[in-house]
Amino acid sequence: MTYTPDSSSTITMFGADWCRDCIRTKKQLDELGISYTYVDLVADPAAADVARDISGRTNIPVVVYPDASHHVEPSNADVESKLRELSLI
């Protein structure tokens, strides 16, 4: 998989269904009505290398924002703060 940041307001989240933090962050984005692209690292294991290249870490989720910044294992408050900064909520 080749990851190219989307220049629109799309957020990309790298995660896995067994990851509690991923489930929590996905639920938060869904509840806020935020449009995002979900990259399932179970279905696409090669994408884990992409997530690691972005974050420099092996922790997930990795949430990449439209301004090319990212969070690794963010709290709900971290995500909400960034979404507000980007005027997405």
Stockholm file with secondary structure:
# STOCKHOLM 1.0

chainA/1-89         MTYTPDSSSTITMFGADWCRDCIRTKKQLDELGISYTYVDLVADPAAADVARDISGRTNIPVVVYPDASHHVEPSNADVESKLRELSLI
#=GR chainA/1-89 SS CCCCCCSSSCEEEEECTTCHHHHHHHHHHHHTTCCEEEEETTTCTTHHHHHHHHHSSSCSCEEECTTSCEEESCCHHHHHHHHHHTTCC
#=GC SS_cons        CCCCCCSSSCEEEEECTTCHHHHHHHHHHHHTTCCEEEEETTTCTTHHHHHHHHHSSSCSCEEECTTSCEEESCCHHHHHHHHHHTTCC
//
